[in-house]
Amino acid sequence: MAIPARSRPSTPRPAKPRCRYPTAPPRSSPPLWDGSALERRPLPLGEAVEALTYDLLTATHDGWEDGDGAFGVLVLDVSGRAVRLEYNERYTASDYYEHDF
């Protein structure tokens, strides 16, 4: 016995936004050791994302590398042209008070 296929009304799907990808590799511009100029050099995409991650971490959470194991995610929304840093910081806190009166 054949089961009839359900007919669904055909609804057009919204078109996905198209992104133009760069044809050249990203370029990095780190300062020279003496601060006299910037060094311009091509950077593989993975290294560019890693450098961006460390730059954003340093700008928003100075000392992020210290502590008890911070973790997070860097979200790159290419079509929305947005970057979001999700950061979780772990630390051990100890408060000690002593008062002599």
N, CA and C of each residue as an Amber inpcrd file, in Angstrom:
protein
   303
   0.8290000  -1.1630000   0.0000000   0.0000000   0.0000000   0.0000000
   0.8830000   1.2380000   0.0000000   0.7090000   2.0850000  -0.9450000
   1.5100000   3.2980000  -1.0820000   0.9450000   4.4000000  -0.1980000
   1.8370000   5.1110000   0.4510000   1.4170000   6.2430000   1.2900000
   1.5220000   7.4920000   0.4320000   0.4150000   8.2330000   0.3090000
   0.4680000   9.4230000  -0.5310000   1.3930000  10.4800000   0.0770000
   2.1290000  11.0960000  -0.7590000   3.0310000  12.1610000  -0.3180000
   2.2120000  13.3960000   0.0100000   2.5990000  14.0490000   1.0650000
   1.9110000  15.2840000   1.4260000   2.3490000  16.3900000   0.4770000
   1.3980000  17.1280000   0.0820000   1.7720000  18.2620000  -0.7660000
   1.8660000  19.4920000   0.1150000   2.9850000  20.1230000   0.0270000
   3.2020000  21.3340000   0.8030000   3.0870000  22.5310000  -0.1250000
   2.5160000  23.6010000   0.3700000   2.4910000  24.7910000  -0.4830000
   3.9230000  25.2670000  -0.7030000   4.2040000  25.6170000  -1.9080000
   5.5650000  26.0660000  -2.1990000   5.6950000  27.5300000  -1.8040000
   6.6290000  27.7510000  -0.8920000   6.9080000  29.1210000  -0.4640000
   8.3230000  29.4480000  -0.8910000   8.4890000  30.5830000  -1.5080000
   9.8480000  30.9320000  -1.9470000  10.7490000  31.1930000  -0.7480000
  11.9620000  30.7100000  -0.8410000  12.9370000  30.9450000   0.2100000
  13.6050000  32.2850000  -0.0280000  13.9070000  32.9830000   1.0600000
  14.6080000  34.2590000   0.8760000  16.0100000  34.0150000   0.3230000
  16.4270000  34.9120000  -0.5130000  17.7640000  34.7800000  -1.1060000
  18.8230000  34.9880000  -0.0380000  19.8460000  34.1600000  -0.0660000
  20.9490000  34.3200000   0.8710000  21.8040000  35.4960000   0.4230000
  22.2380000  36.3130000   1.3790000  23.1040000  37.4260000   0.9790000
  24.4390000  36.8920000   0.4750000  24.9410000  37.4970000  -0.5350000
  26.2240000  37.0800000  -1.0930000  27.3280000  37.9680000  -0.5460000
  28.4260000  37.3390000  -0.2200000  29.5850000  38.0650000   0.2810000
  30.7010000  37.9440000  -0.7420000  31.3850000  39.0120000  -0.9390000
  32.5490000  38.9720000  -1.8230000  33.7650000  38.7060000  -0.9660000
  34.4520000  37.6540000  -1.2810000  35.6450000  37.2940000  -0.5350000
  36.8570000  37.9640000  -1.1630000  37.7800000  38.3910000  -0.3260000
  38.9700000  39.0340000  -0.8760000  39.7890000  38.0530000  -1.7080000
  40.4080000  38.5750000  -2.7440000  41.2420000  37.7190000  -3.5920000
  42.6790000  37.6640000  -3.0830000  43.0760000  38.6490000  -2.3190000
  44.4400000  38.6790000  -1.7810000  44.4030000  38.2700000  -0.3060000
  45.4990000  37.7040000   0.1890000  45.5220000  37.3410000   1.6100000
  45.4710000  38.5950000   2.4780000  44.9740000  38.4570000   3.7170000
  44.9680000  39.6110000   4.6210000  46.3840000  40.1100000   4.8430000
  46.4810000  41.3770000   5.1820000  47.7880000  41.9590000   5.4620000
  47.8420000  42.3590000   6.9270000  49.0000000  42.2040000   7.5010000
  49.2210000  42.5690000   8.8890000  50.0860000  43.8110000   8.9330000
  49.8690000  44.6340000   9.9310000  50.6760000  45.8470000  10.0800000
  51.1670000  45.9980000  11.5150000  51.9650000  45.0380000  11.9970000
  52.4850000  45.1980000  13.3610000  53.5690000  46.2790000  13.3970000
  53.6860000  46.9690000  14.5240000  54.7550000  47.9740000  14.6280000
  56.1120000  47.3010000  14.7010000  57.1080000  47.9840000  14.1690000
  58.4800000  47.5060000  14.3020000  58.8950000  47.5840000  15.7660000
  59.9100000  46.8410000  16.1340000  60.3140000  46.7330000  17.5310000
  60.6360000  48.0820000  18.1590000  61.1350000  49.0320000  17.3520000
  61.4950000  50.3360000  17.9120000  60.3610000  51.3570000  17.7950000
  59.2240000  50.9510000  17.2240000  58.0730000  51.8410000  17.1100000
  58.1910000  52.8800000  16.0150000  59.2020000  52.7610000  15.1520000
  59.4460000  53.7850000  14.1380000  58.5080000  53.7020000  12.9420000
  57.9200000  52.5470000  12.6990000  57.0570000  52.3780000  11.5250000
  56.2450000  51.1010000  11.6820000  55.3720000  50.8750000  10.7220000
  54.6050000  49.6340000  10.6840000  55.1710000  48.7210000   9.6120000
  55.1750000  47.4510000   9.9030000  55.6380000  46.4570000   8.9370000
  54.4110000  45.9060000   8.2180000  54.3490000  46.0590000   6.8870000
  53.2240000  45.5340000   6.1100000  53.6470000  44.2140000   5.4950000
  52.8860000  43.1600000   5.7940000  53.2170000  41.8590000   5.2190000
  51.9430000  41.0320000   5.0700000  51.9030000  40.1520000   4.0530000
  50.7450000  39.2570000   3.9200000  50.6810000  38.3060000   5.1170000
  49.4760000  37.9110000   5.4740000  49.2870000  37.0440000   6.6240000
  48.2680000  35.9750000   6.2550000  48.5790000  34.6930000   6.4460000
  47.5840000  33.6490000   6.1820000  46.3280000  33.8920000   7.0240000
  45.1860000  33.4900000   6.5110000  43.9160000  33.7810000   7.1560000
  43.8760000  33.2920000   8.6050000  44.3510000  32.0990000   8.8710000
  44.3440000  31.5780000  10.2380000  45.1420000  32.4490000  11.1900000
  46.2990000  32.9170000  10.7360000  47.1270000  33.7920000  11.5730000
  46.4690000  35.1530000  11.7550000  45.7680000  35.6450000  10.7300000
  45.0770000  36.9300000  10.8330000  43.9540000  36.8560000  11.8690000
  43.1930000  35.7640000  11.8670000  42.1160000  35.5870000  12.8450000
  42.7040000  35.4550000  14.2500000  43.7980000  34.7190000  14.3770000
  44.4470000  34.5680000  15.6830000  44.9450000  35.9170000  16.2050000
  45.5780000  36.6930000  15.3280000  46.0740000  38.0190000  15.7320000
  44.9180000  38.9280000  16.1390000  43.8170000  38.8800000  15.3850000
  42.6380000  39.6740000  15.7290000  42.1030000  39.2710000  17.1000000
  42.0530000  37.9800000  17.3560000  41.5570000  37.4840000  18.6430000
  42.3990000  38.0100000  19.7900000  43.7120000  37.8970000  19.6730000
  44.5870000  38.3830000  20.7430000  44.4870000  39.8910000  20.9020000
  44.3680000  40.6250000  19.8060000  44.2280000  42.0860000  19.8880000
  42.9360000  42.4650000  20.6100000  41.8230000  41.7940000  20.2790000
  40.5570000  42.0970000  20.9340000  40.5810000  41.7130000  22.4070000
  41.1880000  40.5610000  22.7190000  41.3050000  40.1600000  24.1220000
  42.0990000  41.1790000  24.9290000  43.2180000  41.6160000  24.3860000
  44.0670000  42.5670000  25.0890000  43.3650000  43.9070000  25.2640000
  42.6070000  44.3300000  24.2570000  41.9140000  45.6210000  24.3170000
  40.7520000  45.6050000  25.3110000  40.1070000  44.4460000  25.4950000
  38.9100000  44.4000000  26.3360000  39.1250000  43.7400000  27.6900000
  40.1100000  42.8670000  27.8030000  40.3420000  42.1370000  29.0530000
  41.8380000  42.0580000  29.3160000  42.4140000  43.1860000  29.6710000
  43.8490000  43.2420000  29.9290000  44.2130000  42.2470000  31.0310000
  45.2160000  41.4610000  30.7920000  45.6190000  40.4340000  31.7440000
  44.8360000  39.1460000  31.5870000  44.1810000  38.9710000  30.4390000
  43.3530000  37.7810000  30.2050000  44.1450000  36.4890000  30.3160000
  45.4410000  36.5670000  30.0500000  46.2550000  35.3480000  30.0630000
  46.5930000  34.8910000  31.4800000  46.3340000  35.7490000  32.4730000
  46.5460000  35.3780000  33.8690000  45.2530000  34.7960000  34.4200000
  45.3370000  34.1160000  35.5090000  44.1170000  33.6260000  36.1510000
  44.0310000  32.1140000  36.1220000  42.8070000  31.6250000  36.2160000
  42.5720000  30.1960000  36.3790000  41.9470000  29.5480000  35.1580000
  42.2820000  29.9840000  33.9840000  41.7970000  29.3160000  32.7810000
  40.6240000  29.9940000  32.1170000  40.8220000  31.1540000  31.5630000
  39.7640000  31.8310000  30.8230000  39.4670000  31.0460000  29.5490000
  38.2470000  31.2100000  29.0480000  37.8840000  30.5480000  27.8000000
  36.8300000  31.3770000  27.0890000  36.6580000  31.1130000  25.8110000
  35.6510000  31.8480000  25.0540000  35.6970000  31.5090000  23.5840000
  34.9610000  32.3100000  22.8200000  34.8070000  32.0850000  21.3880000
  34.8370000  33.4300000  20.6790000  35.4740000  33.4650000  19.5390000
  35.4200000  34.6260000  18.6740000  34.4660000  34.2750000  17.5320000
  33.3820000  35.0220000  17.4050000  32.3700000  34.7570000  16.3900000
  32.5330000  35.7720000  15.2660000  32.7970000  35.2620000  14.0660000
  32.9280000  36.1230000  12.8850000  31.6670000  35.9610000  12.0420000
  30.8480000  37.0010000  11.9820000  29.6360000  37.0010000  11.1690000
  29.9770000  37.7340000   9.8740000  30.3750000  36.9720000   8.8770000
  30.8590000  37.5660000   7.6320000  29.7460000  38.3320000   6.9260000
  28.5750000  37.7070000   6.7790000  27.4920000  38.3710000   6.0590000
  26.9800000  39.5880000   6.8150000  27.0120000  39.5630000   8.1400000
  26.5730000  40.7020000   8.9380000  27.6830000  41.7030000   9.2030000
  28.8960000  41.3800000   8.7460000  30.0670000  42.2360000   8.9310000
  30.2410000  42.6170000  10.4060000  30.2010000  41.5860000  11.2630000
  30.3050000  41.8220000  12.7000000  31.2330000  40.7950000  13.3370000
  31.8250000  41.1980000  14.4370000  32.6860000  40.3230000  15.2350000
  32.2020000  40.4040000  16.6780000  32.0550000  39.2370000  17.3160000
  31.6370000  39.2010000  18.7160000  32.6300000  38.3300000  19.4810000
  33.0910000  38.8470000  20.5990000  33.9850000  38.1030000  21.4840000
  33.1800000  37.6480000  22.6930000  33.0660000  36.3470000  22.8700000
  32.3970000  35.7730000  24.0380000  33.5000000  35.3030000  24.9800000
  33.5880000  35.9190000  26.1380000  34.7310000  35.7180000  27.0360000
  34.2470000  35.3030000  28.4230000  34.8350000  34.2700000  28.9530000
  34.5500000  33.7960000  30.3090000  35.8430000  33.7980000  31.0930000
  35.8470000  34.4890000  32.2060000  37.0530000  34.6110000  33.0100000
  36.9050000  33.7940000  34.2850000  37.9250000  33.0480000  34.6120000
  37.9560000  32.2860000  35.8640000  39.0640000  32.8540000  36.7320000
  38.7740000  32.9830000  37.9980000  39.7990000  33.4560000  38.9150000
  39.4900000  32.9590000  40.3160000  40.5200000  32.9040000  41.1370000
  40.3700000  32.5420000  42.5300000  40.4020000  33.8260000  43.3310000
  39.3990000  34.0020000  44.1450000  39.3400000  35.2100000  44.9630000
  39.5210000  34.8350000  46.4260000  40.1900000  35.6950000  47.1260000
  40.3740000  35.4990000  48.5580000  40.3240000  36.8720000  49.2130000
  39.4360000  37.0320000  50.1470000  39.3360000  38.2940000  50.8800000
  39.7010000  38.0250000  52.3360000  40.6460000  38.7700000  52.8210000
  41.0630000  38.6130000  54.2140000  40.9950000  39.9810000  54.8710000
  40.4170000  40.0200000  56.0490000  40.3260000  41.2730000  56.7820000
  40.8230000  41.0250000  58.2010000  41.5640000  41.9580000  58.7110000
  41.9860000  41.9130000  60.1200000  41.9530000  43.3190000  60.6270000
  41.3540000  43.4940000  61.7840000  41.2160000  44.8400000  62.3570000
  41.6330000  44.7970000  63.8110000  42.5210000  45.6560000  64.2050000
  42.8830000  45.8250000  65.6140000  42.3810000  47.1980000  66.0610000
  41.6280000  47.2000000  67.1530000  41.0980000  48.4760000  67.6610000
  41.5470000  48.7030000  69.0700000
